Amino acid sequence: MNRIPTVLILKKKYNLEMKMKYWDFLDLNLQCVISEDGNTIHTFGVWNDLECYKWQSEDDLKHLAEDRDPALEPTCHYKIQPENQGKLVWLTGTPGSGKSTVGHLMSKEAGYVYLEGDCVENYLNPFISPDLSENDATKNAFRQKPLKVNFSKQTICFNSIPK
């Protein structure tokens, strides 16, 4: 359970408006409260949960840049079996239709390998553990460890045409 910080209870009005863009279709105007020391911002974000943004030092940013899974070999809780390719099930649908929840349940209940598409497009480790709660399947995706990508060594495709 998220506790609402005292700073949000004491202040009836926000002291910062933050404009954020998610994907290409969602613009948010967030009403935020900056802590008295100026190092923390609290707001209710895109998932309507309390979000906390903290000022990062140069050392913090360096750690965030380095503490990543390798993009071509992300950590995975599945037993690697290249000789047993299995079948592919592709779940598609509108946002919020339950794709992540169904994929998570297929992994947890039937042993399917679950690769989360939201993670792939956001450069996060796409292998979601079946041990996590299916009630937060989409949120679990965005809590995954970032991938370390070296774009100079990768082939980047736009509209299926290699560049």
C-alpha positions as CSV (number, residue, x, y, z in Angstrom):
1,M,0.0,0.0,0.0
2,N,1.3,3.4,-0.9
3,R,1.4,5.9,1.9
4,I,0.6,9.5,0.9
5,P,3.5,11.6,2.0
6,T,2.8,14.3,4.6
7,V,3.8,16.9,2.1
8,L,0.7,16.0,-0.1
9,I,-1.6,16.0,2.9
10,L,-0.5,19.4,4.2
11,K,-0.5,21.2,0.8
12,K,-4.0,21.7,-0.7
13,K,-2.5,23.1,-3.9
14,Y,0.2,21.9,-6.2
15,N,3.3,23.9,-6.7
16,L,4.5,22.5,-10.0
17,E,2.7,21.5,-13.2
18,M,4.6,18.8,-15.2
19,K,3.7,18.1,-18.8
20,M,4.6,14.6,-19.9
21,K,4.1,12.7,-23.2
22,Y,3.6,9.0,-23.2
23,W,3.9,7.2,-26.5
24,D,2.5,9.2,-29.4
25,F,-1.1,9.6,-28.1
26,L,-1.1,10.4,-24.4
27,D,-0.3,13.9,-23.1
28,L,-0.5,14.4,-19.3
29,N,-0.6,17.5,-17.3
30,L,0.4,16.4,-13.8
31,Q,-0.2,18.5,-10.7
32,C,2.8,17.9,-8.5
33,V,4.1,18.9,-5.1
34,I,7.8,19.6,-4.7
35,S,9.3,18.7,-1.3
36,E,10.6,21.5,0.9
37,D,14.3,20.5,0.2
38,G,13.5,20.6,-3.6
39,N,14.9,17.1,-4.2
40,T,11.6,15.1,-4.6
41,I,8.5,15.6,-6.6
42,H,5.2,13.7,-5.8
43,T,2.3,13.3,-8.1
44,F,-0.4,10.8,-9.2
45,G,0.8,9.6,-12.6
46,V,-0.2,7.7,-15.7
47,W,-1.3,4.6,-13.7
48,N,-3.1,6.8,-11.1
49,D,-0.6,5.6,-8.5
50,L,1.5,7.9,-6.3
51,E,4.7,8.5,-8.2
52,C,7.9,9.9,-6.6
53,Y,10.6,11.5,-8.7
54,K,13.9,12.1,-6.9
55,W,16.8,14.2,-7.9
56,Q,19.7,12.1,-9.1
57,S,23.4,12.8,-8.6
58,E,26.0,12.2,-11.3
59,D,27.0,8.9,-9.5
60,D,23.3,7.8,-9.4
61,L,23.0,8.4,-13.1
62,K,26.2,6.5,-13.8
63,H,24.9,3.6,-11.8
64,L,21.6,3.7,-13.7
65,A,23.4,3.7,-17.0
66,E,25.6,0.7,-16.1
67,D,23.2,-1.5,-14.0
68,R,21.4,-3.0,-17.0
69,D,21.0,-6.4,-18.6
70,P,22.8,-7.1,-21.8
71,A,20.3,-6.6,-24.7
72,L,21.3,-9.7,-26.6
73,E,21.4,-11.9,-23.4
74,P,19.0,-10.6,-20.8
75,T,18.6,-12.5,-17.6
76,C,15.8,-15.0,-17.7
77,H,14.2,-17.4,-15.2
78,Y,13.3,-19.9,-18.0
79,K,15.5,-22.9,-18.7
80,I,17.1,-22.2,-22.0
81,Q,16.2,-25.0,-24.5
82,P,17.3,-24.0,-28.0
83,E,16.5,-27.6,-29.2
84,N,12.9,-27.3,-28.0
85,Q,11.5,-24.2,-29.9
86,G,7.9,-24.9,-29.0
87,K,5.0,-23.0,-30.5
88,L,4.3,-19.2,-30.6
89,V,1.1,-17.6,-29.2
90,W,0.8,-14.0,-30.1
91,L,-1.7,-11.9,-28.0
92,T,-2.9,-8.7,-29.6
93,G,-5.6,-6.2,-28.7
94,T,-6.5,-2.7,-27.6
95,P,-4.7,-1.1,-24.6
96,G,-6.2,-2.4,-21.3
97,S,-7.8,-5.5,-22.9
98,G,-5.8,-8.0,-20.7
99,K,-3.0,-9.1,-23.0
100,S,-0.3,-8.8,-20.3
101,T,-2.6,-10.5,-17.7
102,V,-3.4,-13.4,-20.0
103,G,0.3,-13.8,-21.0
104,H,1.3,-13.8,-17.3
105,L,-1.4,-16.4,-16.4
106,M,-0.3,-18.6,-19.3
107,S,3.2,-18.5,-18.0
108,K,2.2,-19.1,-14.4
109,E,-0.4,-21.8,-14.9
110,A,0.7,-23.6,-18.1
111,G,4.5,-23.0,-18.3
112,Y,4.5,-20.8,-21.4
113,V,7.5,-18.5,-21.9
114,Y,6.1,-15.0,-21.5
115,L,7.8,-12.2,-23.5
116,E,6.2,-8.9,-22.8
117,G,5.9,-6.6,-25.9
118,D,5.8,-3.4,-23.8
119,C,9.2,-4.3,-22.5
120,V,10.6,-4.9,-26.0
121,E,9.6,-1.5,-27.3
122,N,10.9,0.3,-24.1
123,Y,14.3,-1.5,-24.0
124,L,13.4,-3.4,-20.7
125,N,14.1,-7.1,-20.0
126,P,11.0,-8.7,-21.6
127,F,11.1,-11.9,-19.5
128,I,8.5,-11.4,-16.7
129,S,8.7,-13.8,-13.8
130,P,5.5,-15.9,-13.3
131,D,6.0,-15.4,-9.6
132,L,4.9,-11.8,-9.8
133,S,1.2,-10.9,-9.2
134,E,-1.0,-11.0,-12.3
135,N,-3.0,-8.2,-10.8
136,D,-0.2,-5.8,-11.8
137,A,0.9,-7.5,-15.0
138,T,1.4,-4.3,-17.0
139,K,3.0,-2.5,-14.1
140,N,5.4,-5.4,-13.6
141,A,6.6,-4.9,-17.2
142,F,7.6,-1.3,-16.5
143,R,9.4,-2.4,-13.3
144,Q,11.8,-4.7,-15.3
145,K,15.5,-4.0,-15.5
146,P,16.6,-1.8,-18.4
147,L,18.6,-3.3,-21.3
148,K,22.0,-2.1,-22.2
149,V,21.8,-1.4,-26.0
150,N,24.7,-0.4,-28.1
151,F,22.9,1.2,-31.0
152,S,26.1,1.6,-33.0
153,K,26.4,-2.2,-33.2
154,Q,22.7,-2.9,-33.8
155,T,20.7,-2.9,-37.0
156,I,17.9,-0.5,-36.6
157,C,14.8,-1.0,-38.8
158,F,12.2,1.6,-39.6
159,N,9.1,0.5,-41.5
160,S,10.8,-2.9,-42.0
161,I,13.6,-1.4,-44.1
162,P,17.0,-1.9,-42.6
163,K,19.0,1.4,-42.2
